[in-house]
Amino acid sequence: MEAIGERETIVWEDAAGGALRSAVTGARAIDDVQRSNRDFISMQQRVRFPCGKSAASHRRSRSRSRSRQAATLFARATTTE
């Protein structure tokens, strides 16, 4: 009778250990994804264009120049000569 009880305890502990292991593995997987995202973002910030600007700076200045261009076109379209 004791052997069955011991076996059940062992099985129960093993199942709990397995659940704990899978939880730890899941946390590690999430951590790996977050780390790779951070690495990707920092890599993007380090990338330089031939003009010497970083990718983020290049993106911002392109956005500004588009806004300026749109404002100029709008001004030309609305002014009457």
N, CA and C of each residue as an Amber inpcrd file, in Angstrom:
protein
   243
   0.8310000  -1.1950000   0.0000000   0.0000000   0.0000000   0.0000000
   0.8750000   1.2580000   0.0000000   1.9460000   1.2020000   0.7600000
   2.8250000   2.3650000   0.8230000   3.4990000   2.6290000  -0.5230000
   3.7720000   1.5690000  -1.2380000   4.4480000   1.7210000  -2.5300000
   3.5760000   2.5260000  -3.4930000   2.2750000   2.2600000  -3.4730000
   1.3680000   2.9970000  -4.3610000   1.3460000   4.4720000  -3.9610000
   1.2570000   4.7140000  -2.6530000   1.2500000   6.0980000  -2.1590000
   2.5190000   6.8340000  -2.5520000   3.6410000   6.1540000  -2.4250000
   4.9110000   6.7840000  -2.7830000   4.9540000   7.0830000  -4.2790000
   4.4510000   6.1340000  -5.0470000   4.4630000   6.3230000  -6.4940000
   3.5910000   7.5160000  -6.8810000   2.4190000   7.6240000  -6.2450000
   1.5390000   8.7530000  -6.5420000   2.2110000  10.0750000  -6.1830000
   2.9050000  10.0660000  -5.0600000   3.6030000  11.2820000  -4.6380000
   4.6710000  11.6510000  -5.6520000   5.3990000  10.6460000  -6.1050000
   6.4540000  10.8870000  -7.0880000   5.8480000  11.4370000  -8.3790000
   4.7580000  10.8210000  -8.8140000   4.0970000  11.2720000 -10.0400000
   3.6020000  12.7070000  -9.8640000   3.0030000  12.9880000  -8.6950000
   2.4820000  14.3240000  -8.4280000   3.6110000  15.3540000  -8.4260000
   4.7210000  15.0230000  -7.7500000   5.8570000  15.9470000  -7.7040000
   6.4340000  16.1600000  -9.0980000   6.4550000  15.0880000  -9.8830000
   6.9900000  15.1950000 -11.2330000   6.0920000  16.0920000 -12.0890000
   4.7800000  15.9410000 -11.9170000   3.8440000  16.7750000 -12.6820000
   4.0050000  18.2430000 -12.2860000   4.1570000  18.4820000 -10.9920000
   4.3390000  19.8620000 -10.5170000   5.6540000  20.4190000 -11.0510000
   6.6800000  19.5920000 -11.0390000   7.9810000  20.0110000 -11.5670000
   7.8900000  20.3140000 -13.0510000   7.1280000  19.4870000 -13.7740000
   6.9400000  19.7060000 -15.2080000   6.2260000  21.0180000 -15.4730000
   5.1980000  21.3030000 -14.6570000   4.4620000  22.5620000 -14.8140000
   5.3820000  23.7410000 -14.5280000   6.1930000  23.5770000 -13.4910000
   7.1320000  24.6420000 -13.1460000   8.1520000  24.8300000 -14.2610000
   8.6370000  23.7090000 -14.7910000   9.6160000  23.7900000 -15.8800000
   9.0130000  24.4750000 -17.1010000   7.7700000  24.1310000 -17.4370000
   7.1530000  24.7440000 -18.6210000   6.9090000  26.2360000 -18.3890000
   6.5760000  26.6120000 -17.1440000   6.3820000  28.0330000 -16.8340000
   7.6960000  28.7880000 -16.9730000   8.7710000  28.1760000 -16.4930000
  10.0920000  28.8090000 -16.5950000  10.4970000  28.9120000 -18.0560000
  10.2420000  27.8510000 -18.8300000  10.5760000  27.8580000 -20.2580000
   9.7940000  28.9540000 -20.9780000   8.5050000  29.0840000 -20.6530000
   7.6750000  30.1270000 -21.2600000   8.1970000  31.5130000 -20.9360000
   8.5940000  31.7110000 -19.6790000   9.1370000  33.0100000 -19.2680000
  10.4340000  33.2960000 -20.0120000  11.2510000  32.2630000 -20.1860000
  12.5100000  32.4440000 -20.9210000  12.2320000  32.8020000 -22.3730000
  11.2260000  32.1510000 -22.9700000  10.8860000  32.4290000 -24.3700000
  10.4330000  33.8830000 -24.5190000   9.6000000  34.3440000 -23.5920000
   9.1300000  35.7350000 -23.6320000  10.3160000  36.6790000 -23.4740000
  11.2060000  36.3360000 -22.5490000  12.3980000  37.1510000 -22.3130000
  13.2670000  37.2230000 -23.5660000  13.4070000  36.0920000 -24.2570000
  14.2070000  36.0560000 -25.4900000  13.6050000  36.9580000 -26.5610000
  12.2790000  36.9200000 -26.6850000  11.5990000  37.7590000 -27.6880000
  11.8120000  39.2320000 -27.3610000  11.6390000  39.5810000 -26.0790000
  11.8290000  40.9780000 -25.6820000  13.2690000  41.4160000 -25.9250000
  14.2100000  40.5200000 -25.6300000  15.6220000  40.8560000 -25.8340000
  15.9030000  41.0660000 -27.3170000  15.3460000  40.1980000 -28.1710000
  15.5990000  40.3430000 -29.6070000  14.9540000  41.6240000 -30.1390000
  13.7850000  42.0020000 -29.5990000  13.1600000  43.2670000 -29.9990000
  14.0410000  44.4480000 -29.6120000  14.5660000  44.3950000 -28.3800000
  15.4650000  45.4700000 -27.9230000  16.6960000  45.5490000 -28.8080000
  17.2560000  44.3920000 -29.1360000  18.4460000  44.3590000 -29.9950000
  18.1320000  44.9560000 -31.3610000  16.9590000  44.6220000 -31.8980000
  16.5720000  45.1260000 -33.2170000  16.4240000  46.6430000 -33.1890000
  15.7690000  47.1490000 -32.1420000  15.5580000  48.5940000 -32.0290000
  16.8950000  49.3090000 -31.8830000  17.7750000  48.7740000 -31.0390000
  19.0700000  49.4400000 -30.8570000  19.9060000  49.3390000 -32.1270000
  19.7450000  48.2410000 -32.8670000  20.4690000  48.1050000 -34.1300000
  19.9700000  49.1690000 -35.1170000  18.6530000  49.3780000 -35.1530000
  18.0830000  50.4030000 -36.0380000  18.6250000  51.7810000 -35.6970000
  18.7980000  52.0370000 -34.4080000  19.3010000  53.3450000 -33.9970000
  20.7710000  53.5120000 -34.3690000  21.4970000  52.3930000 -34.4330000
  22.9230000  52.4670000 -34.7590000  23.1860000  52.5520000 -36.2570000
  22.2230000  52.0940000 -37.0780000  22.4300000  52.0980000 -38.5290000
  22.6040000  53.5390000 -38.9970000  23.6170000  53.7710000 -39.7930000
  23.8740000  55.1240000 -40.2940000  23.6980000  55.1640000 -41.8040000
  23.1490000  56.2480000 -42.2910000  23.0390000  56.4590000 -43.7240000
  24.3320000  57.1060000 -44.2120000  24.5600000  57.1060000 -45.5200000
  25.7860000  57.7340000 -46.0420000  25.9330000  59.1980000 -45.6130000
  24.8040000  59.8750000 -45.3860000  24.8760000  61.2770000 -44.9660000
  25.2910000  61.4050000 -43.5000000  25.3810000  60.2870000 -42.7880000
  25.8130000  60.3180000 -41.3940000  24.6770000  60.3020000 -40.3970000
  23.4430000  60.3710000 -40.8780000  22.2940000  60.3610000 -39.9690000
  21.9640000  58.9330000 -39.5590000  21.3850000  58.7900000 -38.3660000
  20.8930000  57.4770000 -37.9520000  19.5680000  57.2220000 -38.6620000
  19.1030000  55.9820000 -38.6220000  17.8480000  55.6310000 -39.2960000
  16.6840000  56.4240000 -38.7070000  16.6690000  56.5720000 -37.3720000
  15.5700000  57.2890000 -36.7220000  15.5810000  58.7640000 -37.1230000
  16.7610000  59.3570000 -37.1460000  16.8910000  60.7690000 -37.5230000
  16.4930000  60.9700000 -38.9810000  16.9070000  60.0490000 -39.8200000
  16.5830000  60.1170000 -41.2440000  15.0680000  60.0760000 -41.4430000
  14.4040000  59.1770000 -40.6950000  12.9580000  59.0300000 -40.7940000
  12.2670000  60.3250000 -40.3620000  12.7370000  60.9300000 -39.2720000
  12.1250000  62.1780000 -38.7870000  12.2880000  63.3070000 -39.7980000
  13.4820000  63.4520000 -40.3580000  13.6990000  64.5610000 -41.2950000
  12.9130000  64.3460000 -42.5860000  12.7590000  63.0880000 -43.0010000
  11.9490000  62.8240000 -44.1970000  10.5070000  63.2120000 -43.9420000
  10.0230000  62.9200000 -42.7460000   8.6510000  63.2620000 -42.3870000
   8.4740000  64.7810000 -42.3900000   9.4550000  65.5000000 -41.8420000
   9.3830000  66.9680000 -41.8210000   9.3920000  67.5440000 -43.2300000
  10.2480000  66.9920000 -44.0960000  10.3270000  67.5370000 -45.4590000
   9.0310000  67.2680000 -46.2200000   8.3840000  66.1300000 -45.9440000
   7.0910000  65.8580000 -46.5850000   6.0480000  66.8660000 -46.1280000
   6.0630000  67.1860000 -44.8360000   5.1070000  68.1690000 -44.3020000
   5.3360000  69.5280000 -44.9450000   6.6060000  69.9200000 -45.0650000
   6.9460000  71.2020000 -45.6830000   6.4910000  71.2370000 -47.1340000
   6.7270000  70.1250000 -47.8320000   6.3460000  70.0390000 -49.2460000
   4.8290000  70.1630000 -49.3950000   4.0930000  69.4860000 -48.5160000
   2.6320000  69.5490000 -48.5700000   2.1550000  70.9750000 -48.3030000
   2.7850000  71.6510000 -47.3450000   2.3990000  73.0310000 -47.0260000
   2.6610000  73.9500000 -48.2170000   3.7810000  73.7520000 -48.8870000
   4.1180000  74.5680000 -50.0610000   3.1060000  74.3490000 -51.1770000
   2.7850000  73.0900000 -51.4350000   1.8140000  72.7810000 -52.4960000
   0.4510000  73.3710000 -52.1770000   0.0540000  73.2870000 -50.9060000
  -1.2310000  73.8360000 -50.4900000  -1.2290000  75.3570000 -50.6690000
  -0.1290000  75.9900000 -50.2980000  -0.0320000  77.4520000 -50.4340000
  -0.1110000  77.8590000 -51.9020000   0.5640000  77.1070000 -52.7580000
   0.5210000  77.4100000 -54.2020000  -0.8850000  77.2390000 -54.7560000
  -1.5740000  76.2050000 -54.3040000  -2.9110000  75.9110000 -54.8270000
  -3.9310000  76.9430000 -54.3570000  -3.7490000  77.4830000 -53.1680000
  -4.7650000  78.3860000 -52.6110000  -4.4990000  79.8530000 -52.9200000
  -3.2630000  80.2090000 -53.2350000  -2.9950000  81.6320000 -53.5280000
  -3.4280000  81.9500000 -54.9560000  -4.0560000  83.0960000 -55.1140000
  -4.4740000  83.5360000 -56.4550000  -3.5750000  84.6830000 -56.8740000
  -3.0840000  84.6080000 -58.0650000  -2.1730000  85.6570000 -58.5440000
  -2.8800000  86.6070000 -59.4770000
